[in-house]
Amino acid sequence: MKQIKHSLLVLMMLLAGNAMAQNPLIRNQFSADPSARVFGDRVYVYPSHDILATPGHGRVGWFCMEDYHVFSSSDLTEWTDHGVIISQNKVPWADSAAYSMWAPDCIFRNGKYYFYFPATEKSSANGRGFRVGVAIADKPYGPFVPQKEPIAGIRGIDPNVFMDDDGQAYIYWAQGNIYAAKLKSNMLELASEPVTLGVLPDKGLKEGPYLFKRNGMYY
């Protein structure tokens, strides 16, 4: 297990598609934005899934992401594709024609697996835009059941969830800046007002947060 955890950084680099990489672990589809988690004796990778946009199905020449797959391995060599775990036409609050299911994350708590994902909201009184939803499962590969509403208080993309040593869960996301908030124990609601993370570069794109802790330091 220690070897698997130490290999996660290498795994993320391989999946990200370094120009010199010749051994991608996902070969049957285009993917990006991976979140890697160790559950039990396996590593689970939750990436976004890019398909070819065609007229009427996504924006031609742009990202076209309508669902999520999950992949797992016990040795970081042989990988299992567990198939689609969430699709845009199965999320009650999401626009089923947006093709904008971007970087996700998944975490385990209280016997359940919580899958966090961004998607474009249907037109409403609150306007459209990206929201963050949650789907829940008994196993890390599903079946996942999406909640009827997105998380109140979050507008943005690239959700990442971190569980601290004291059991407090935090969620991070991006929308121009990087934001953070505490989560309630149900993992479905904010327990604090969002704050903007400072001490970050003033210029350039800020997105894709992924927080971890090592030797008492948060990165």
N, C-alpha and C positions, 0 to 999 in steps of 0.2 A: 504493500500500500504506500509506503514511503517513496518507493521508486516511482510509482504512478503519479503521486503528487508532485514530485520534483520534475517530472517530465511534462507537466502541464504547460509550462512556459514554452518549451520546444514545440508542443502540439499547437499552441496558438500561433506561433510563427509559421509553422508549416501550412496551417489552414488559411492564413492571411494572404498566401500567394506571393511570397517573395520572388523577385524576378529570377533568382538562381535556382529556386526549388523545382525539382523534377519528380517529386513523389507526393502528390496531393492525396490526402486520405479520402476525400469525397470525389469520386470519378464519374458518377452517373448523373450529376446535375451541377448547375452553377450555384455557388453559395458564398456567403460573406458573413461578417459580423458575429463570429462565434462566441458563445459563452460556454465554458467547459466546467463541469462539476463532477466531483467524485461522490457517487452514491453506492454504498456497499463496496463491492470489489470490482466495480466497473467505472470507467470514465464515460460521461454522457456529454455530447456536444450538441448545443442548440444553436444552429446558424439561421440566417435568413436564406431564402430560396428564390433565386432570380430565374425567370423564364423569358422567352422571347416575346416582346410586345408586338401585337398585330393591330391593324385598324379596328377600333371598337373594344380592344382588350388591352388596356394600359396605354401609356404614352410612348409612342414609337421613338426609339433612341434614348430612352430613359430607363430607370429601374422599373421592373415589373414583378412585384412580389405579392402573390395571392395566398400563400400558405407557409406553414413551417413543418419541417421534418425533424426528427431527432435521431442521432447516431450514437452507438455505444461500442465500447471495446474493453476487454480485460487485459490486453497486452500492448495497446497502442499500435498494433500492426494489422490485426484483422478487425474489420468494422462491420457492424450490423445497422442497416437502415431500417428503422422501425416504422417508416411511412409517415403520412401526414398526421399531425397531432392537432392542428388548428388551421382553419381556412377562413378567409374573409366573409364568405357567405354563411358561416355558422355563428358569427359573433353578432348578437342582437343590435348592438349600438353602432357597429362599424359600417362604413360605406362599402357595399359589396362590389363596387366597380372602381375602387380607388387603387388597388394593386400597390399598396404602400405599407405592407407589413415588414417593418425594418427590424433593427437589432433587438433580440429578446434576451431573457434570462430566466433561470429556474432555480428554486431553492426548496429545501425540505424543512418542514416544521410540524410538530404534533401529529406525525403519522401521515401527513399529506404532502403532495408536491404542488408548489405554486409556480405557475408559468406566467411571466410578465412580458407583455408585448405592446408595441405602439401600433396604432392604426388610425386612419382618418375617420373622424366622426361623421355620421349622417347629418344633413342639414337640420338645424334645430334653432330654438330661440337663442341659444348660446352661441350660434355660429358654428362654422366648421373648423377644422384644424386637427392636429394630432392630439390624441389622448392615449392614456396607458390603461390597458385592461389586464385582467387576471383570469386564468383558467386553472381549475383544480383537478387533481387526479390522485388515485391511490398508488400508482406506480410511476416511475420516472419517465416512462414512454407512453403513458396514458392508459385508457382514454381520458382526455382532458375535457372538462365542461366549463365553457366560458361564463363569466358572470354577466348578468343582464345589463349592468352599467359599468362604465370605466371608473377608475379611482377619482373621487372628487378632490379637486385642489391641484391636480397635475395636468399641465398642458405641455407636451413636448415629446421627445423621442428617446430611444436608447436606455430603457430602464435597467438598472442594476441594483440588486438587493444584497445587503451585507448583514450578517448576524454577528453581533459582538459577543464577547465572552460572557457577559452578564445576561444574555438572552434577548437583549433589545435589538430589534430589526430596524434597519434604515434603508431607505430607497433613494437612489440617485438618478437623475435624468438630465437631458440637455434641451435647451431652447435658447440659443444665442449664448447663454452662460451655462454653467453646471449648477444644478440645484440639488438640495438634499432635505430630507424630512424623516422623522421617526414614523414607524408603522405601528399600528395597534397590534395586539397579539393575534387578532383574526387574520392578519396579513392582507386585509382588503381595504383598510381605511388609514388615513394619515392621523398620527397622534400628536403632531406639532405643525406649526406653520412652516412652509418651505423657506429655506435660507439659501442665499447665493454663495457659493464657495469662492473665496477670494484667493489672493496670492497665486493667480494664474496669469498667463500672458494676456496682455491687453489686446493684441492684434491676432488675427487668424481665427480659424474655426475651432470652437470648443464643443466637442460632442464625444460620444462613446465612453462615458465614465465606467470604470471597473475598479472598485475599491477592495483592498485586502489588507490584512494585518500580519506583521511578522516581528517577533521580538519586541512587542509593545509599541511598535510604530505603525501608523496607518499610511498606506500608499495609494 
